[in-house]
Amino acid sequence: LSPIDEVMRAMEDLIRQGKVNYIGISDTPAWIVSRGNTYAEMLGWNQFVALQVEYSLLQRTPERDLLPMAKSYGMTVVPWAPLAGGALTGKYLKGNPGRIKEGSTRLNDRAVGITKEVMAIANEIGCEPSSVALQWMMNHRDFKCIPIVGATSEAQVQKNVQCLDVRLNSSQMERLNKVS
């Protein structure tokens, strides 16, 4: 594990050489990111502008410290697994075995309850469950969010892009926040 001051120095060198425009960090505790950004600020260097973490309706632990830290530094949050490996699309509840292993937290009672609520809202507004899950994430007003959405087919890409045309009302957002 490289000390954060060495990481920040290396990133600053790459930026000054024109090899990198902006820097981000992935899956790192908030205290380390904060330390790196504080160190860079003290020296007049570039700070991290993006934070990549696992975040979805099934995985909300970043809300404890990582998302408030990102907001404080004006960082864009770039969540990976925003559909929880496809669980939030409802495909596992429809019998598609996918790649999730038995005993996964993406298949437990809590995950099933959340997914059923996502599917119910999707049914109400006439869209794909993935659009509901992605729009919930992008609907946060306290930080910038650009989810990384994986797809194994062109059809999945098309379904995921439809989230840009979906709007969730405050009642639907509240339901999703309550269940998750």
Phi, psi and omega in degrees: 000123180281138176299142185298329178294325177290322178297313181296321178297314180297318179295319178297318177300316180295322178294314181295332177278355180079012181274341182222139178266315183220156180239146176226173182218149185234138171049053181233138180303148182303323184294327179287316178299315179299318179298317179297315180292324178293317178300313180297318180298317180297327183263001180075024181266171175288142179257167173297135179248351181222146179232119179256122180214160172286125182205130178194180175298335178270340184230089185252011181300332177300342180294341182291310183222326184291315181290318174299323177296315179300317178299316181300322181268359181070028182277147172276134177269129182239083185290138170257155184058045180292343176254013177053054178063026180093351182302319184285355174278345181088000185297327181287329177285341178266008175098000177282115184291332178053209182253001182284135181273152176304137180091359179296145176294345177281357179238003182286176184302320180297313181297320179296318178298317179295314181297320178297323177292319176301315181294322179295316179294319178300318179296319180299319185259000175072048178220180178282146175303325179299325179295322179294311182297319180289321180292324175304314182294316184282350182276359177294133182262346186266356174204155177282139184219125176231098183289147173265111183250119177275154178210147178253002178207162177297324180299320178295320178300313180299318178297318182292323180294333179299342180300336181292341180262001183260141175232131177260136177276173184297326179294318179292319176299317179298317178299316180293319179294322180293314183289333183260000000 
